[in-house]
Structures are given as C-alpha cells and as structure tokens.
C-alpha cells in the first residue's frame, strides 16, 4: 500500500514538475533536435585553395532576408552538439553556417565524423595552423555574405577553442557585425587587438579561471585602443556551460548560465 502511494504520487508530481520547468531548461538530445527541427538543414562544400571545406548550413523559417551567423565549433570538432547549436541559433531567426575545420584531415580524407573518438578529433584540432583557420573562416565569411536569402550582414560565434578563434578572427576580418566569444581566450599579443573593428561580447563561467585569467588583458587592450569588449561572467557556471547546461545532470548554475546566455545572445544579435 505504501509503495503504491509513493509510485502514484511520484508520477503525479513528476508531471506537475515537467509543466513548471521551462522547456529551455529541460535536457535536450542533439540528434533528436536536429532530426525534429522544422528548419532546412544542408551540407555544403566550399573551395579553399586546393581543399574542400565541408560546412553545415541552417535556414530559419522567415519571410525576409536575414543576417548570417558563422559558428565555430569546440575543440571536439563539428559534432552533433555543435550542429544542434547551429539549429538553435537559427531558430532565433538567422542563417547559421558552421564550417568543419577538420575537413579533409580525418581518416580517408574525412572530417570530424571520421575520427575514432573526440580525443583524436581534439588532437587534430590543436594541430591546426592559424593561417589555414583564417583562410577557412574568410571563405566562410565571403560565402555567407553572398547567400541569396541573406542580407549581407555576418556575425561570428565560437565555443571553447572556437571562442578563441572567433576573437582571433576579429583581428583578421573587419566586415563582421559582431563577435561572440563563449569561454575562449583573446589574443596574447597587444598588436593583434589594433586591427579589431568589431564589437566583441564575451560569455564566461565563474568556475573557469583557466580562461577567465586572460579576460583582464583583453579588457585592458580593447579599452586602451578604444575598442568595444563586453565580457559577462555567469555565477557558479563552469567551462562549456552552453553544452553542459542542457545535459540531464546539468548543475543549476550551468542551466541558468545557458538560459541567460542564450537570452543575451538573442538580444545582442537583434541589435547588430
């Protein structure tokens, strides 16, 4: 009798809790989201010198031309989570273009999906040369500006390793509308900041001092040079909260950082 009472009420109150919890805080399955998304998704191939850059492209359901957001993946490569983030940002009303920067570097000339696991993909990411990354991103930027259903405006967002790359690319491309750095460090040399003409917005977790220890240098460099840099540190969140914050066992701090980080991103995108 006692067990039946517990089971009955657990089901009852579990259902109530599901109603009360905002959908944005519920765990998400990257593959499921990609498969059930109403948005048009496709793979494209861009020519960059002798190589082909495979990229994931998502279109929002809109009636007018909209800006493009380039998404740079984490150090794990362009995996399902990175593609699901592309879809989530596209749901805000933007065309999202996510290049696989490991294109042609995997087994048998494959990209991220051809690597045995995330560790081997990570090793390959850290072997990438800055010049090639820049060339790939420039090709992506030029393609994004010319998409027929785009309005010519292009911003860039990066996560983890990709966050550092988005900050670095700001010093190589002045045509960007905005740069979003998600828990990535800025350039180490002051000279790199001199050519930045684009507003840079940072998203950081409080418990990520490896990255956060670099913020002050970037802040001072941008301030001295009269550049716009707005870093926000989310209380209690760790590194990678945009990813870990949607997991089944996510901490409340990471869930919160993800929720308010996405809200801030949407607000900033609408102004740029």
C-alpha positions in Angstrom: 0.0 0.0 0.0 2.8 2.4 1.0 4.7 1.7 -2.2 1.7 2.1 -4.4 1.0 5.5 -2.7 4.6 6.6 -3.4 4.5 5.4 -7.0 1.2 7.1 -7.7 2.2 10.4 -6.2 5.7 10.4 -7.8 4.1 10.1 -11.2 1.6 12.8 -10.3 4.1 15.3 -9.0 6.7 14.5 -11.7 4.1 15.5 -14.3 3.5 18.8 -12.4 7.2 19.5 -12.3 7.5 18.9 -16.0 4.8 21.5 -16.5 6.5 24.0 -14.2 10.0 23.7 -15.6 10.6 25.9 -18.7 11.3 23.9 -21.8 14.5 25.7 -22.4 15.9 24.2 -19.2 15.0 20.6 -20.0 17.7 18.3 -21.2 18.0 18.1 -25.0 19.2 15.3 -27.3 21.3 16.9 -30.0 20.5 14.3 -32.7 16.8 14.3 -31.8 16.7 18.1 -32.1 18.4 18.0 -35.5 16.1 15.3 -36.8 12.9 17.0 -35.5 13.8 20.6 -36.4 11.4 22.2 -38.9 14.3 24.3 -40.3 16.0 23.5 -43.6 19.5 22.0 -43.0 22.1 21.0 -45.6 25.7 20.2 -46.0 27.7 22.4 -48.4 31.3 22.3 -49.7 33.4 25.4 -50.0 36.6 25.6 -52.1 39.5 26.9 -50.1 42.6 26.7 -52.3 43.2 23.0 -53.0 40.9 21.7 -50.3 37.1 21.4 -49.7 35.6 22.8 -46.6 32.6 20.9 -45.5 30.0 23.1 -43.7 26.6 22.7 -42.1 24.1 25.3 -43.1 20.7 26.0 -41.4 18.0 28.3 -42.6 15.3 29.9 -40.4 11.6 29.9 -41.2 11.3 33.6 -42.1 9.8 35.7 -44.9 12.6 38.2 -45.3 16.4 38.3 -45.8 18.2 37.9 -42.5 21.8 38.1 -41.2 24.2 35.1 -41.2 25.9 33.8 -38.1 29.1 31.8 -38.5 29.5 29.2 -35.8 33.0 27.9 -34.8 32.9 24.5 -33.1 34.7 23.5 -29.9 37.9 21.5 -29.7 35.9 18.3 -30.4 35.1 19.4 -34.0 31.8 19.9 -35.7 29.9 17.2 -33.8 26.2 16.7 -33.3 26.1 19.2 -30.4 27.8 21.9 -32.5 25.3 21.3 -35.2 22.4 21.4 -32.7 23.6 24.8 -31.5 23.6 26.0 -35.1 20.0 24.9 -35.3 19.1 26.6 -32.0 20.6 29.9 -33.1 18.9 29.6 -36.5 15.6 29.3 -34.5 16.2 32.8 -33.3 15.8 34.0 -37.0 19.3 33.7 -38.5 21.0 31.7 -41.2 23.8 29.8 -39.5 26.9 28.5 -41.2 29.1 26.1 -39.3 32.3 25.0 -41.0 34.0 21.8 -40.1 37.6 23.0 -39.6 38.7 19.4 -39.6 37.6 18.9 -43.2 39.9 16.6 -45.1 42.1 15.9 -42.1 40.4 12.8 -40.8 40.9 9.2 -41.8 40.5 8.7 -45.6 40.2 12.5 -46.0 37.1 12.8 -43.9 36.2 15.4 -41.3 35.1 15.4 -37.7 32.8 12.4 -38.1 35.6 10.2 -39.5 37.7 10.4 -36.3 37.6 7.4 -34.0 36.6 9.5 -31.0 36.5 13.0 -29.6 40.1 12.6 -28.2 41.6 12.0 -31.6 39.5 14.9 -33.1 40.7 17.1 -30.3 44.3 16.3 -31.1 43.7 17.2 -34.7 42.1 20.5 -33.8 45.1 21.5 -31.8 47.4 20.7 -34.8 45.5 23.2 -37.0 47.6 26.1 -38.3 46.4 29.6 -37.7 46.8 30.6 -41.4 44.6 27.8 -42.6 42.0 28.5 -40.0 41.9 32.1 -41.1 41.6 31.2 -44.8 38.8 28.8 -44.0 36.9 31.4 -42.0 37.4 34.1 -44.6 36.0 31.7 -47.3 33.1 31.0 -45.0 32.5 34.7 -44.4 32.5 35.5 -48.1 30.1 32.7 -48.8 27.8 33.8 -46.0 27.6 37.4 -47.4 26.5 36.2 -50.8 23.8 33.7 -49.7 20.7 34.9 -51.8 18.4 34.8 -48.8 20.9 36.7 -46.5 21.0 40.5 -46.1 24.8 40.7 -46.3 25.4 41.1 -42.6 27.6 38.4 -40.9 28.5 37.8 -37.2 30.5 35.1 -35.7 30.2 33.0 -32.5 32.7 30.4 -31.2 32.7 28.0 -28.2 35.7 26.9 -26.2 38.5 26.6 -28.7 36.1 28.1 -31.2 35.6 31.1 -28.9 39.3 31.8 -29.0 39.2 31.5 -32.8 36.3 33.9 -33.1 38.2 36.5 -31.0 41.3 36.0 -33.2 39.3 36.2 -36.4 38.0 39.6 -35.3 41.6 40.9 -35.9 41.6 39.4 -39.4 38.2 40.5 -40.7 36.7 44.0 -40.3 33.5 43.3 -42.1 31.9 41.4 -39.2 28.9 42.9 -37.4 29.6 41.3 -34.0 31.8 38.7 -32.4 30.6 36.4 -29.7 33.3 34.7 -27.6 32.0 31.8 -25.5 34.6 30.9 -22.8 37.5 31.4 -25.1 40.6 33.5 -24.6 41.6 36.6 -26.5 44.9 37.1 -28.5 48.0 37.2 -26.3 49.7 40.0 -28.2 48.6 43.6 -27.9 49.3 44.2 -31.6 46.5 41.7 -32.6 43.9 44.0 -30.9 44.9 47.0 -33.0 43.1 45.8 -36.1 39.8 44.8 -34.4 37.0 47.0 -35.6 34.1 44.8 -34.5 32.3 44.8 -31.1 33.3 41.7 -29.1 30.9 40.1 -26.5 32.2 37.5 -24.0 30.3 34.7 -22.2 32.3 33.1 -19.3 31.6 30.8 -16.4 32.7 31.8 -12.9 34.5 28.5 -12.3 36.7 28.6 -15.3 39.8 30.5 -14.2 42.0 29.0 -16.9 40.1 31.1 -19.4 39.0 33.9 -17.0 42.6 34.7 -16.1 43.0 36.1 -19.6 40.0 38.4 -19.6 41.7 41.4 -17.9 44.4 41.5 -20.6 41.8 41.5 -23.3 39.7 44.1 -21.5 42.6 46.5 -20.9 43.9 46.1 -24.5 40.5 46.8 -26.0 39.9 49.7 -23.6 43.3 51.3 -24.3 42.7 51.1 -28.1 39.1 52.4 -27.9 37.5 49.1 -28.9 34.2 47.6 -27.6 34.5 44.5 -25.4 31.8 43.4 -23.0 32.6 40.2 -21.0 30.0 38.8 -18.7 30.8 36.1 -16.1 27.9 33.9 -15.1 27.8 33.0 -11.4 28.7 29.4 -10.5 28.9 28.2 -14.1 31.8 26.2 -15.4 33.6 25.9 -18.7 31.4 24.8 -21.6 28.1 25.7 -19.9 26.3 26.2 -23.3 26.8 22.4 -23.8 26.8 21.0 -20.3 23.9 23.3 -19.3 21.5 21.3 -21.4 22.6 17.8 -20.1 20.5 15.6 -18.0 22.8 16.0 -15.0 23.5 19.7 -15.5 24.1 21.8 -12.4 21.6 24.6 -11.7 24.4 27.2 -12.3 25.2 25.8 -15.7 21.5 25.6 -16.6 21.0 29.2 -15.5 24.1 30.4 -17.4 22.9 28.7 -20.6 19.4 30.1 -20.3 20.5 33.7 -19.7 23.5 33.4 -22.1 21.1 32.4 -24.9 18.8 35.3 -24.0 21.7 37.8 -24.1 22.9 36.3 -27.4 19.5 36.8 -29.0 19.2 40.4 -27.7 22.7 41.3 -29.0 22.1 39.7 -32.4 18.9 41.7 -32.8 21.0 44.9 -32.3 23.8 44.1 -34.7 
